[in-house]
Amino acid sequence: MPDSSFDVTRFENRNGVISWRISGWLHGLRIRKSFKSREEAGAEWAALEAKAAQAAGNVRGTSTFLTDDQLRAAEAITECRGFEDSRGRTFFDSIDEAKAGVRRGAATASQPTATD
Protein backbone atom coordinates (compact mmCIF):
# COMPACT_ATOMS: atom_id res chain seq x y z
CA MET A 1 0.00 0.00 0.00
CA PRO A 2 1.98 3.07 -1.21
CA ASP A 3 1.84 6.11 1.04
CA SER A 4 2.25 8.86 -1.53
CA SER A 5 0.55 7.82 -4.74
CA PHE A 6 -2.63 9.57 -5.77
CA ASP A 7 -4.46 9.22 -9.06
CA VAL A 8 -6.75 11.76 -10.67
CA THR A 9 -9.22 10.13 -13.05
CA ARG A 10 -12.11 11.40 -15.12
CA PHE A 11 -15.42 9.56 -14.79
CA GLU A 12 -19.06 9.95 -15.77
CA ASN A 13 -21.71 9.93 -13.06
CA ARG A 14 -24.96 7.99 -13.45
CA ASN A 15 -26.69 11.20 -14.48
CA GLY A 16 -24.16 11.76 -17.29
CA VAL A 17 -22.18 14.58 -15.65
CA ILE A 18 -18.39 14.42 -15.98
CA SER A 19 -16.50 14.51 -12.64
CA TRP A 20 -12.95 14.06 -11.47
CA ARG A 21 -11.91 11.63 -8.75
CA ILE A 22 -8.79 11.48 -6.60
CA SER A 23 -7.92 8.15 -5.08
CA GLY A 24 -4.96 6.86 -3.14
CA TRP A 25 -3.57 6.19 0.31
CA LEU A 26 -2.38 8.58 3.02
CA HIS A 27 -1.08 7.34 6.40
CA GLY A 28 -2.62 3.95 5.70
CA LEU A 29 -6.07 5.41 5.06
CA ARG A 30 -7.83 5.23 1.73
CA ILE A 31 -8.56 8.63 0.16
CA ARG A 32 -11.32 8.91 -2.43
CA LYS A 33 -12.82 12.29 -3.30
CA SER A 34 -14.83 13.56 -6.25
CA PHE A 35 -14.77 17.07 -7.76
CA LYS A 36 -16.79 18.94 -10.35
CA SER A 37 -13.78 20.38 -12.17
CA ARG A 38 -10.31 19.21 -13.08
CA GLU A 39 -8.82 22.33 -11.47
CA GLU A 40 -10.40 21.54 -8.09
CA ALA A 41 -9.15 17.96 -8.30
CA GLY A 42 -5.68 19.16 -9.24
CA ALA A 43 -5.51 21.50 -6.26
CA GLU A 44 -6.57 18.73 -3.88
CA TRP A 45 -4.11 16.32 -5.51
CA ALA A 46 -1.26 18.81 -4.89
CA ALA A 47 -2.31 19.25 -1.25
CA LEU A 48 -2.46 15.48 -0.68
CA GLU A 49 0.92 14.93 -2.36
CA ALA A 50 2.41 17.64 -0.11
CA LYS A 51 0.97 15.98 3.00
CA ALA A 52 2.38 12.61 1.92
CA ALA A 53 5.82 14.14 1.23
CA GLN A 54 5.80 15.85 4.62
CA ALA A 55 4.96 12.60 6.36
CA ALA A 56 7.58 10.62 4.45
CA GLY A 57 10.42 13.09 4.86
CA ASN A 58 9.65 14.67 8.22
CA VAL A 59 9.28 18.00 6.42
CA ARG A 60 6.92 20.82 7.26
CA GLY A 61 6.21 24.15 5.67
CA THR A 62 6.63 27.42 7.48
CA SER A 63 6.78 31.08 6.58
CA THR A 64 9.95 33.11 6.98
CA PHE A 65 11.37 36.50 6.11
CA LEU A 66 14.61 34.92 4.90
CA THR A 67 15.52 34.95 1.23
CA ASP A 68 16.09 31.60 -0.48
CA ASP A 69 19.87 32.03 -0.21
CA GLN A 70 19.66 32.94 3.48
CA LEU A 71 17.43 29.95 4.15
CA ARG A 72 19.85 27.57 2.43
CA ALA A 73 22.74 29.05 4.45
CA ALA A 74 20.80 28.61 7.69
CA GLU A 75 20.02 25.01 6.78
CA ALA A 76 23.70 24.37 6.02
CA ILE A 77 24.73 25.84 9.37
CA THR A 78 22.28 23.69 11.30
CA GLU A 79 23.71 20.63 9.55
CA CYS A 80 27.03 21.44 11.30
CA ARG A 81 25.43 20.79 14.69
CA GLY A 82 27.36 18.03 16.43
CA PHE A 83 30.37 18.31 14.12
CA GLU A 84 33.63 18.70 16.03
CA ASP A 85 37.03 19.71 14.71
CA SER A 86 40.31 18.07 15.74
CA ARG A 87 40.35 20.15 18.96
CA GLY A 88 36.85 19.02 19.96
CA ARG A 89 35.26 22.41 19.24
CA THR A 90 31.99 22.63 17.40
CA PHE A 91 30.99 25.16 14.78
CA PHE A 92 28.83 26.88 17.37
CA ASP A 93 31.76 27.15 19.80
CA SER A 94 33.64 29.04 17.08
CA ILE A 95 30.69 31.35 16.53
CA ASP A 96 30.42 32.07 20.27
CA GLU A 97 34.14 32.83 20.46
CA ALA A 98 33.95 35.12 17.44
CA LYS A 99 30.99 37.02 18.90
CA ALA A 100 32.78 37.41 22.22
CA GLY A 101 35.86 38.71 20.42
CA VAL A 102 33.83 41.25 18.47
CA ARG A 103 32.18 42.52 21.63
CA ARG A 104 35.49 42.66 23.46
CA GLY A 105 37.18 44.40 20.54
CA ALA A 106 34.36 46.90 20.18
CA ALA A 107 34.59 47.88 23.84
CA THR A 108 38.36 48.40 23.78
CA ALA A 109 38.75 49.97 20.34
CA SER A 110 39.48 53.65 20.28
CA GLN A 111 36.69 55.81 19.01
CA PRO A 112 37.41 58.09 16.06
CA THR A 113 37.36 61.79 16.88
CA ALA A 114 36.26 64.64 14.70
CA THR A 115 39.06 66.89 13.52
CA ASP A 116 38.59 70.60 12.96
Order of alpha helices (4+ residues) and beta strands (2+ residues): beta-beta-beta-alpha-alpha-alpha
